[in-house]
């Protein structure tokens, strides 16, 4: 059975999964972000079969997340270096780390993020650079972007309509409560 391709879908999440959605790929990128570059380093770290590692490395090179650089001619050996696109995956890895520590580590975290200068453990969060507010709060939502197709616009219009209705109901309920009337 052939796997469905997400590469041509309009959703940026689906397109991203096309490049890194296979779990070995994410773990290879994790190890790359930790400084590993060589085939044997990845194989030792992951315990992955050589043929699978070769396929995953080739796919990450093709996706532009890693680049191949020859470091030995005899025998021919390549190392795999992160590209800018690959380095930009770091916040995703950190978000997975935090999520995994919160929900899937009942014994406590085995890996944490620390500030190199202070040694303090840091919990990574996504914030709005304009306000410093966490973007996982209710004030933020997904919306159709300028390149959205009609199906995407319809999907997010439905969400926008529901939120608008919810806000109107909330405002109406605030106006009708005794507390609101006494103010």
PyMOL commands that set and color helices and strands:
alter all, ss='L'
color gray80, all
select helices_A, chain A and resi 12-20+23-33+39-46+50-62+84-87+90-103+150-176+178-182
alter helices_A, ss='H'
color red, helices_A
select strands_A, chain A and resi 66-72+77-82+113-114+121-122
alter strands_A, ss='S'
color yellow, strands_A
deselect
rebuild
show_as cartoon
